[in-house]
Structures are given as C-alpha cells and as structure tokens.
Amino acid sequence: MKHTERLESENIPRLLLSMSGPSILGMMAISVYNITDTIFLGHGAGTVALAAVAVALPVLMTITTFGHAIGMGGASIISRALGSKKKLKAQLVLHNIITAISFFNFFLILLLAILPEFFLRLFGANEEILPQAKIYLLWCLPGAFFQNILYVLMNAIRAEGNTKFPMKVQAFAALLNIILDPIFIFGFSWGVMGAAIATSISQTLASLACVWYFTLNNKSYLKINLAQLYRIPEKNIITETFALGASSFARQMASSVMTVVLNHALIRYGGTVAIASFGIILRLSMLIFMPLFGLNQAFMPIAGYNYGAKNFHRVIESIKVSIKWSTWFCIFSLIIYFSFSKQLIMIFTTDSTVIEYGGKMLKIFIIAFPVIGFQIIVSGLYQSLGKAKSSLFLALARQVLFLIPFVLLLPLYFGEIGIWISFPTADFLAALITLFMLINLTKVLKTTQVK
C-alpha cells in the first residue's frame, strides 16, 4: 500500500502509531545529540561555554525559523493536494518551497556573518560570554544553511506519508554528531568550535540525504526536477505557504523575542549561572518537546489529507487519539523530572552552584507540562487544515500574550523567582484559550460531516 493510500484507509490509532514511531525516534535523535553536545561542552569547556551556547543557539534558531515555516506551510498544501488527487500541484509546491528557502538562506547567513556580535549582544551575551558565543555562532552558520533545506525537505517527505526516512536521516545526523563531538572537543581541544563544526557537518550530510530521496530514490512519490528550481515561484503558492507557515514562524520568532527578554532578565538577576542553568533546562525539556513534535508531525498529514478528502470523522478521531497520547506522556514526564531534578542537572555539569540553582528552577519550569502536548497538537491541527489565522493566533498566544509580559512584570514583584514562575503561568492561560478554540472547531467538523 502506498504511503498516501494509508492516510485515508488505515485504522487511526494504528496509523498514528506507525507514523509517529519513526517521527518520535527522529526527533528524539535530535534531542540526544543536542543533549550530548551540551554534556561534552559542560565537562570539556565549563560553565561559560554552556552559557555561550545558550545565547548563540537562539540566534541560529531565528535563521532556521524560515526553514520550519516554509517547510510546515508547504507540507500542509502538499498533503491536502495529495488528498484531493492533485499530484501536479503537490509537485509544483515542492519546487517552489525549495526555491524560496534557498533565497532566504543566502541573505540570512550573510547578515549573521557580517554582524555576529550585534545579534549575540541583542540576545543577551555579556563580555564574559561573547567571545565563545561568537566562535560557536560563526562555525555553525554553514550547518544552518543546510539545516533550513533539511527542514523543508523532511516536511515534504512526511507530507507524502513517509515518516521512516526522516527518522533515519535524523538518527544518522545525531549519531554522527555524537561521534564527532568528543573527537573535536576533547581530542583536538577545540571547545565550542569543535561542537559547532560537528553540528555543521552532520546537518550538511543529512540535508544531502534528503536531496537524494527526491532525486535518485525510486520510492519517492514526488520528484525534484532541477530545471524547475530556477523558475520564479508561483505567487499564490508562496502566499499560501507563508500564510500557513506563519504560525510556525511566529512561534519561533516569538521564542526569539522571548529569549532576548529572558536572557537579559537572567543576566540582570542571576548572571552567568542563571543563563547556563536555563540552557541545561532547555536541553532537558527537549526530551519532552521533541517526542511531542514527532507525534504532531505524524498527526498533521493524517488530519490534512483526510480534511482534503472530506473524511471529517477521521480528522476528529485523529485529534482525540493524539491529544490523549500526548497528555499521558506529559504527565509521566512531569513525575520523572520533578523526582530527579538535581540528578538530571548533574548530568551536564559538576558546578555545584549550577546544580543547586538549576534543580530548583527545573521544578518550577515543568509544573504546567501536562497541558503542553494538548497545545502542540491543536496548533498543528489548525495548520494542517489550512486555517492560517487561527494557527497564527495559537502560536502567539503563549509567548506574546502571556510569557513575555510576565517575564517583564513578575520579577519586579517576586525577584528572580518571578522569571521562572512566568513559564507555568503562561502555559495554563494559553491552554484555556486553546481548549475553547478546539471545542468550537470540533463542533463545526461534526456538523459538516453530518451534512
């Protein structure tokens, strides 16, 4: 059975399990190599190196936001086009999004290469952190170029219903990074530069593997025609791609703005120790967020394809199963993280101050985790159905409406602890809005199905 045929016929729980398994493993592979990267740096380069990477990574993520946005928006169009049996349109979209991300890559990488110190200071680097943060950023730029292409192509592959190949690519990149990290960091004594070079090499090779999938591989449903990549993209396709990808873009850009605000607050109230601790906590949270993103990546083509085929009852069933699984996973994760908070921080560093501080703040950071999975699934739902405005609103609600204002205001009344309280408070309030929107959407889907 072809990947696309499974999306409209196979049992939903079985289909979601078979598709989410590879996606989750792929996303976990990303988490593992990010975490090992931090572990090697913490033990091989020290607390300042951890803080430097914690500042530089959000700058890099701002670049890769474009790859996420274009990839997610294009994948939504592709999955619905395939559901409506419009292969030529899906083929055209694939070429348009590759051309678009190549255009943005050139200007984004050039801008950061010219003004690295400006952006690092903007994101909270002080004089102690800046030198190592600059080294890490510059050596990661080649990898960021290919990572954007990687995100676009992997989303297109998943839109076909194939989640196993992206998983293999991510696992390969993670394994290669884990092998290269100790060689470059300890063997060559390159510190943060070694970690950055290892990351760039793994991302470049992973991107080339996805190019192979759409060119020389005979199992891909869509194909890349190099001649079509030189054509000017269709205005309506690019407009819809950016409209649908706006939620991913807004979420990542809001995260970047939040990081600027947060890092400056952490530097002001807690210094380098607070920045380093937050970097570790973010890595630990990836072990929870990445599986949720993997489940969401499997859920979105199922919802989008069946919505395009007007099988609304399958859309509703996929929503219920995805929310149920994500919520139970978040509850389990909360119990583990709360019980072993200090022990988890100790994996990354031997600095007793960071261990003590990070252990306490991790407990506060994770309080609202049970509602995180639910929000990710619903945001992905609106994106997969082509409802760009609603998806954009949900993407902005948590960080722009709640988190950034709380990070600015709560420390004025509660001091440093107010920064960390902001996270669960914003999560709970955003969850209430998400629940209200989901109830209204499911009513519309049920009514439409009956008609």
NUFI-598131 format. One record per residue (C-alpha): y, x, z; residue in three letters. Coordinates in Angstrom, 3 decimals, m for minus. Each point is the difference from the previous one (the first is absolute). Last residue first. Layout:
! residues N
- Y,X,Z,Ala
...
***
This chain:
! residues 451
- 17.424,m24.467,6.256,Lys
- m2.312,0.993,2.860,Val
- 0.527,3.709,m0.741,Gln
- 3.774,m0.431,m0.038,Thr
- m0.031,m1.670,3.428,Thr
- m2.169,2.739,1.474,Lys
- 2.172,2.759,m1.444,Leu
- 3.220,m1.637,1.228,Val
- m1.384,m0.448,3.522,Lys
- m1.191,3.619,m0.033,Thr
- 3.529,1.166,m0.802,Leu
- 1.662,m1.983,2.802,Asn
- m2.398,1.318,2.643,Ile
- 0.438,3.553,m1.294,Leu
- 3.801,m0.166,0.275,Met
- m0.110,m1.116,3.651,Phe
- m2.547,2.675,0.884,Leu
- 2.109,2.743,m1.596,Thr
- 3.094,m1.052,1.961,Ile
- m1.939,0.102,3.280,Leu
- m1.518,3.383,m0.919,Ala
- 3.464,1.491,m0.551,Ala
- 0.919,m0.866,3.594,Leu
- m3.174,1.562,1.394,Phe
- 0.352,3.205,m2.035,Asp
- 3.693,0.484,0.834,Ala
- m0.718,m0.157,3.737,Thr
- m3.030,2.300,m0.370,Pro
- 2.133,2.702,m1.676,Phe
- 3.279,m0.297,1.919,Ser
- m1.657,0.821,3.313,Ile
- m0.276,3.596,m1.240,Trp
- 3.725,0.491,m0.483,Ile
- 0.746,m1.828,3.267,Gly
- m2.031,2.593,1.905,Ile
- 2.734,2.536,m0.801,Glu
- 2.686,m1.898,1.892,Gly
- m0.500,m3.628,1.016,Phe
- 3.417,m1.566,m0.702,Tyr
- 1.498,2.184,m2.731,Leu
- m3.532,0.927,m1.095,Pro
- m0.545,m3.697,m0.906,Leu
- 2.864,m0.245,m2.516,Leu
- m0.575,2.473,m2.850,Leu
- m3.800,m0.083,0.029,Val
- 0.193,m3.803,0.358,Phe
- 2.286,m0.349,m3.025,Pro
- m2.359,2.178,m2.104,Ile
- m3.154,m1.861,1.098,Leu
- 1.109,m3.630,m0.342,Phe
- 1.579,m1.219,m3.225,Leu
- m0.384,3.238,m1.967,Val
- m3.411,1.213,1.173,Gln
- m2.072,m3.110,0.590,Arg
- 1.699,m2.412,m2.398,Ala
- 0.445,2.318,m2.979,Leu
- m3.519,m0.153,m1.432,Ala
- m0.239,m3.690,0.812,Leu
- 3.200,m0.672,m1.954,Phe
- m1.192,2.027,m2.979,Leu
- m3.303,m1.865,m0.136,Ser
- 1.862,m3.307,0.092,Ser
- 2.309,1.101,m2.811,Lys
- m2.775,1.410,m2.208,Ala
- m2.413,m2.917,m0.029,Lys
- m2.327,1.490,m2.652,Gly
- m3.169,m1.220,1.697,Leu
- m1.067,3.571,0.816,Ser
- 3.333,0.735,1.697,Gln
- m0.117,m3.146,2.109,Tyr
- m3.518,0.868,1.138,Leu
- 0.820,3.639,0.739,Gly
- 2.634,m1.140,2.496,Ser
- m2.548,m2.387,1.495,Val
- m2.632,2.730,0.368,Ile
- 2.386,2.527,1.570,Ile
- 1.351,m2.545,2.487,Gln
- m3.473,m1.018,1.211,Phe
- m0.994,3.612,0.453,Gly
- 2.999,0.711,2.231,Ile
- m0.454,m2.950,2.383,Val
- m2.649,1.642,2.235,Pro
- 2.034,3.278,m0.003,Phe
- 2.780,m1.388,2.208,Ala
- m0.617,2.280,2.988,Ile
- m0.525,3.111,m2.164,Ile
- 3.338,1.828,0.467,Phe
- 0.103,m0.549,3.761,Ile
- m3.348,1.694,0.576,Lys
- 0.921,2.802,m2.417,Leu
- 3.164,0.654,2.030,Met
- m1.900,0.944,3.132,Lys
- m2.451,2.328,m1.764,Gly
- 2.771,1.617,m2.044,Gly
- 2.004,1.014,3.083,Tyr
- m2.923,1.510,1.895,Glu
- m1.559,1.699,m3.026,Ile
- 3.373,1.219,m1.320,Val
- 0.835,1.573,3.342,Thr
- m3.471,1.534,0.321,Ser
- 0.279,1.799,m3.371,Asp
- m3.645,0.513,m1.032,Thr
- 0.451,m2.031,m3.173,Thr
- m1.620,m2.347,m2.512,Phe
- m3.239,m1.100,1.685,Ile
- 1.843,m0.216,3.316,Met
- 1.917,m3.059,m1.267,Ile
- m3.283,m1.935,m0.290,Leu
- m1.072,0.990,3.503,Gln
- 3.310,m1.197,1.356,Lys
- m0.348,m3.492,m1.512,Ser
- m3.701,m0.552,0.712,Phe
- m0.184,m3.526,1.423,Ser
- 3.064,m1.364,m1.816,Phe
- m1.140,1.420,m3.314,Tyr
- m3.517,m1.421,0.271,Ile
- 1.057,m3.482,1.140,Ile
- 2.737,m0.265,m2.639,Leu
- m2.427,1.062,m2.732,Ser
- m2.417,m2.823,0.893,Phe
- 2.830,m2.543,m0.129,Ile
- 1.173,1.376,m3.350,Cys
- m3.496,m0.239,m1.526,Phe
- m0.369,m3.584,1.201,Trp
- 3.316,m0.892,m1.633,Thr
- m0.813,1.653,m3.336,Ser
- m3.348,m1.765,m0.325,Trp
- 1.370,m3.468,0.735,Lys
- 3.055,0.470,m2.206,Ile
- m2.130,1.125,m2.943,Ser
- m2.528,m2.843,0.377,Val
- 2.664,m2.703,0.186,Lys
- 2.047,1.340,m2.918,Ile
- m3.095,0.388,m2.211,Ser
- m0.893,m3.638,0.684,Glu
- 3.478,m1.153,m0.982,Ile
- m0.063,1.925,m3.293,Val
- m3.494,m1.295,m0.735,Arg
- 1.243,m3.586,0.463,His
- 2.878,0.788,m2.340,Phe
- m2.209,0.704,m3.010,Asn
- 2.945,m0.283,m2.433,Lys
- m1.250,2.971,m2.131,Ala
- 3.267,1.859,0.725,Gly
- m0.399,m0.863,3.680,Tyr
- m3.592,1.204,m0.223,Asn
- 1.101,3.367,m1.404,Tyr
- 2.865,0.432,2.474,Gly
- m2.024,m0.890,3.100,Ala
- m2.941,2.240,m0.930,Ile
- 2.348,2.747,m1.236,Pro
- 1.875,m0.125,3.350,Met
- m2.971,m0.093,2.408,Phe
- m1.416,3.410,m0.931,Ala
- 3.360,1.724,0.438,Gln
- 0.546,m1.956,3.216,Asn
- m3.292,1.246,1.436,Leu
- 1.017,3.563,m0.847,Gly
- 3.460,m0.560,1.463,Phe
- m1.668,m1.168,3.208,Leu
- m2.282,3.059,m0.060,Pro
- 3.137,2.158,m0.406,Met
- 1.993,m1.683,2.771,Phe
- m2.475,0.689,2.795,Ile
- m0.768,3.676,m0.533,Leu
- 3.601,0.299,m1.162,Met
- 1.092,m0.908,3.536,Ser
- m1.362,3.340,1.166,Leu
- 2.114,1.865,m2.532,Arg
- 3.083,m1.988,1.015,Leu
- m0.701,0.812,3.650,Ile
- m0.154,3.726,m0.832,Ile
- 3.359,m0.081,m1.799,Gly
- 1.481,m2.013,2.864,Phe
- m1.128,2.658,2.448,Ser
- 1.584,2.774,m2.097,Ala
- 3.297,m1.911,m0.168,Ile
- m0.042,m0.688,3.757,Ala
- m0.783,3.635,0.821,Val
- 2.773,1.214,m2.345,Thr
- 2.702,m1.908,1.892,Gly
- m0.507,m3.043,2.253,Gly
- 3.151,m2.145,0.114,Tyr
- 2.160,1.349,m2.830,Arg
- m2.829,1.384,m2.125,Ile
- m1.919,m3.264,0.427,Leu
- 3.042,m2.080,m0.977,Ala
- 0.677,2.173,m3.066,His
- m3.672,m0.254,m0.943,Asn
- m0.005,m3.784,0.420,Leu
- 3.084,m0.704,m2.100,Val
- m1.170,2.225,m2.844,Val
- m3.571,m1.294,0.363,Thr
- 1.236,m3.596,m0.157,Met
- 1.825,0.784,m3.220,Val
- m3.217,1.489,m1.396,Ser
- m2.059,m2.963,1.212,Ser
- 2.512,m2.338,m1.605,Ala
- m0.510,2.003,m3.174,Met
- m3.773,m0.381,0.337,Gln
- 0.138,m3.729,0.674,Arg
- 2.646,m0.542,m2.664,Ala
- m2.076,1.807,m2.598,Phe
- m3.168,m1.865,0.931,Ser
- 1.910,m3.307,m0.085,Ser
- 1.846,0.983,m3.170,Ala
- m3.286,0.636,m1.797,Gly
- m0.084,m3.605,m1.167,Leu
- 3.593,0.073,m1.256,Ala
- m0.429,3.543,m1.283,Phe
- m3.053,m0.958,m2.044,Thr
- 1.627,m3.240,m1.169,Glu
- 3.015,1.871,m1.348,Thr
- m2.187,2.716,m1.532,Ile
- m2.098,m2.618,m1.779,Ile
- 3.003,m1.994,m1.228,Asn
- 1.772,3.128,m1.294,Lys
- m2.990,1.310,m1.951,Glu
- m0.269,3.756,0.494,Pro
- 1.456,2.345,m2.668,Ile
- m2.921,1.556,m1.866,Arg
- m1.104,3.560,0.751,Tyr
- m2.922,m1.141,2.122,Leu
- m1.350,m2.005,m2.935,Gln
- m0.995,3.161,m1.888,Ala
- m2.030,1.230,2.984,Leu
- m2.249,m3.066,m0.091,Asn
- m1.270,m0.613,3.511,Ile
- m2.967,m2.361,0.182,Lys
- m0.815,m3.205,1.877,Leu
- m3.514,m1.143,0.910,Tyr
- m1.016,3.446,1.278,Ser
- m3.705,0.834,m0.252,Lys
- 0.220,2.350,m2.989,Asn
- 1.917,2.734,1.864,Asn
- 1.971,2.336,m2.281,Leu
- 3.446,m1.611,0.184,Thr
- 0.537,m2.462,2.879,Phe
- m2.302,1.738,2.490,Tyr
- 1.132,3.482,m1.112,Trp
- 3.579,m0.862,1.014,Val
- m1.402,m1.041,3.377,Cys
- m1.670,3.416,0.400,Ala
- 3.275,1.706,m0.936,Leu
- 1.717,m1.752,2.898,Ser
- m2.646,1.193,2.460,Ala
- 0.449,3.578,m1.261,Leu
- 3.752,m0.113,0.607,Thr
- m0.307,m1.620,3.433,Gln
- m2.481,2.633,1.211,Ser
- 2.131,2.921,m1.207,Ile
- 3.210,m1.407,1.507,Ser
- m1.608,m0.627,3.403,Thr
- m1.445,3.510,0.237,Ala
- 3.376,1.465,m0.984,Ile
- 1.758,m2.032,2.729,Ala
- m2.439,1.042,2.731,Ala
- 0.348,3.642,m1.023,Gly
- 3.784,m0.202,0.066,Met
- m0.140,m1.534,3.487,Val
- m1.818,3.094,1.322,Gly
- m0.685,2.663,m2.675,Trp
- m2.233,2.177,2.185,Ser
- m2.272,0.748,m3.012,Phe
- m3.230,m0.813,1.860,Gly
- 1.550,m2.284,2.633,Phe
- 2.268,m2.393,m1.934,Ile
- m1.217,0.664,m3.572,Phe
- m3.743,0.164,0.656,Ile
- 0.161,m2.569,2.810,Pro
- 1.713,m2.524,m2.312,Asp
- m1.987,0.673,m3.198,Leu
- m3.278,m1.579,1.126,Ile
- 1.641,m3.059,1.582,Ile
- 2.178,m0.451,m3.066,Asn
- m3.019,0.144,m2.317,Leu
- m1.832,m2.562,2.117,Leu
- 2.991,m2.347,0.027,Ala
- 0.575,0.255,m3.743,Ala
- m3.699,m0.636,m0.710,Phe
- m0.060,m2.975,2.378,Ala
- 3.094,m1.423,m1.683,Gln
- m1.557,0.354,m3.453,Val
- m3.303,m1.502,1.147,Lys
- 1.807,m2.959,1.567,Met
- 2.065,m0.504,m3.159,Pro
- m3.297,m0.139,m1.958,Phe
- m1.679,m2.494,2.336,Lys
- 2.728,m2.649,m0.030,Thr
- m0.562,m1.317,m3.522,Asn
- 1.242,m3.591,m0.346,Gly
- 2.137,0.736,m3.049,Glu
- 3.072,m0.232,2.262,Ala
- m1.623,2.770,2.066,Arg
- 0.270,2.358,m2.973,Ile
- 3.643,m0.959,m0.524,Ala
- 0.744,0.691,3.665,Asn
- m1.671,3.396,m0.325,Met
- 2.079,0.819,m3.081,Leu
- 3.375,m0.748,1.590,Val
- m0.810,1.762,3.277,Tyr
- m1.265,3.124,m1.808,Leu
- 3.113,0.208,m2.181,Ile
- 2.120,0.003,3.152,Asn
- m2.318,2.588,1.571,Gln
- 0.429,2.239,m3.040,Phe
- 3.725,0.480,0.596,Phe
- m0.504,0.129,3.780,Ala
- m2.449,2.883,m0.454,Gly
- 2.631,2.065,m1.792,Pro
- 2.498,m0.850,2.793,Leu
- m2.231,1.039,2.920,Cys
- 1.044,3.665,m0.114,Trp
- 3.657,m0.981,0.272,Leu
- m0.517,m2.387,2.925,Leu
- m2.139,2.326,2.128,Tyr
- 2.429,2.914,m0.346,Ile
- 2.982,m2.240,0.787,Lys
- m1.703,m1.418,3.120,Ala
- m0.724,3.529,1.199,Gln
- 3.656,1.036,m0.191,Pro
- 1.392,m3.379,1.247,Leu
- m1.857,m0.470,3.305,Ile
- 2.052,2.176,2.342,Glu
- 3.323,m0.717,m1.729,Glu
- m0.550,m3.758,0.203,Asn
- m1.930,m2.182,m2.448,Ala
- 0.735,m3.734,0.351,Gly
- m0.672,m1.632,m3.366,Phe
- 3.520,0.700,m1.243,Leu
- m0.446,3.626,1.004,Arg
- m3.113,0.143,m2.187,Leu
- 1.795,m1.737,m2.868,Phe
- 2.927,2.418,m0.036,Phe
- m2.235,3.035,0.491,Glu
- m2.133,m0.809,m3.057,Pro
- 2.898,m0.571,m2.454,Leu
- m0.948,1.578,m3.358,Ile
- m3.790,m0.356,0.247,Ala
- 0.442,m3.499,1.414,Leu
- 2.055,m1.139,m2.983,Leu
- m2.320,1.632,m2.547,Leu
- m3.042,m1.733,1.506,Ile
- 1.714,m3.380,m0.164,Leu
- 1.356,0.422,m3.534,Phe
- m3.269,1.022,m1.653,Phe
- m2.180,m2.371,1.974,Asn
- 2.090,m3.036,m0.929,Phe
- m0.724,0.441,m3.718,Phe
- m3.708,0.698,0.540,Ser
- m0.203,m3.116,2.195,Ile
- 1.366,m2.178,m2.809,Ala
- m2.213,1.425,m2.742,Thr
- m3.131,m0.567,2.109,Ile
- 1.198,m3.536,0.831,Ile
- 0.508,m0.870,m3.667,Asn
- m3.378,1.359,m1.115,His
- m1.920,m2.097,2.529,Leu
- 2.118,m3.085,m0.735,Val
- m0.875,0.198,m3.704,Leu
- m3.727,0.096,0.751,Gln
- 0.287,m2.994,2.330,Ala
- 1.857,m1.881,m2.741,Lys
- m2.701,0.847,m2.517,Leu
- m2.722,m1.117,2.440,Lys
- 1.354,m3.519,0.423,Lys
- m3.066,m1.850,1.349,Lys
- 2.059,m1.967,2.598,Ser
- m1.703,1.874,2.855,Gly
- 0.640,3.237,m1.892,Leu
- 3.700,m0.858,m0.167,Ala
- 0.016,m0.878,3.714,Arg
- m1.590,3.367,0.888,Ser
- 2.347,1.931,m2.316,Ile
- 3.179,m1.694,1.270,Ile
- m0.880,0.719,3.646,Ser
- m1.045,3.546,m0.899,Ala
- 3.410,0.642,m1.568,Gly
- 1.822,m1.016,3.169,Gly
- m2.315,2.031,2.234,Met
- 0.198,3.124,m2.190,Gly
- 3.746,m0.234,m0.603,Ile
- 0.686,m0.432,3.702,Ala
- m2.485,2.582,1.258,His
- 1.112,2.610,m2.528,Gly
- 3.652,m0.643,0.811,Phe
- m0.664,0.307,3.733,Thr
- m1.462,3.418,m0.786,Thr
- 3.518,1.442,0.055,Ile
- 0.931,m1.575,3.350,Thr
- m3.359,1.166,1.322,Met
- 1.084,3.571,m0.646,Leu
- 3.052,m0.449,2.230,Val
- m2.182,m1.756,2.577,Pro
- m2.308,3.063,m0.026,Leu
- 2.742,2.544,0.661,Ala
- 0.964,m1.218,3.498,Val
- m3.522,m0.244,1.464,Ala
- m0.852,3.227,m1.854,Val
- 2.767,1.841,1.861,Ala
- m0.966,m1.561,3.344,Ala
- m3.589,1.196,m0.375,Leu
- 1.242,3.451,m1.033,Ala
- 2.233,0.105,3.095,Val
- m3.002,m0.869,2.197,Thr
- m2.158,2.919,m1.124,Gly
- m1.125,1.768,m3.195,Ala
- m3.794,0.309,0.134,Gly
- m0.997,m2.527,2.664,His
- 2.489,m2.698,m0.940,Gly
- m0.143,0.893,m3.694,Leu
- m3.794,m0.220,m0.151,Phe
- 0.040,m3.300,1.870,Ile
- 2.782,m1.401,m2.202,Thr
- m1.846,0.793,m3.228,Asp
- m3.187,m1.321,1.580,Thr
- 1.822,m3.286,0.595,Ile
- 1.380,m0.252,m3.505,Asn
- m3.435,0.921,m1.395,Tyr
- m1.717,m2.635,2.086,Val
- 2.533,m2.725,m0.701,Ser
- m0.270,0.509,m3.764,Ile
- m3.793,m0.151,0.261,Ala
- 0.403,m3.175,2.021,Met
- 1.890,m1.474,m2.950,Met
- m2.889,0.798,m2.315,Gly
- m2.595,m1.267,2.460,Leu
- 1.999,m3.203,0.395,Ile
- 0.257,m0.478,m3.754,Ser
- m3.729,0.750,m0.479,Pro
- m0.981,m2.596,2.616,Gly
- 2.729,m2.473,m1.001,Ser
- m1.632,m0.806,m3.339,Met
- m3.549,m0.606,1.248,Ser
- 1.219,m1.787,3.127,Leu
- 2.488,m2.153,m1.890,Leu
- m2.659,m0.971,m2.535,Leu
- m2.581,m0.799,2.689,Arg
- 2.533,m2.030,2.000,Pro
- 1.225,m1.759,m3.193,Ile
- m3.368,m0.810,m1.649,Asn
- 0.144,1.290,m3.586,Glu
- 1.371,m2.056,m2.881,Ser
- 3.690,0.596,m0.707,Glu
- 0.488,3.634,1.005,Leu
- m3.521,0.989,m1.063,Arg
- 0.850,m0.626,m3.656,Glu
- 2.841,2.582,0.125,Thr
- m2.269,2.816,1.218,His
- m2.531,m0.718,m2.757,Lys
- m3.458,m1.322,0.924,Met
***
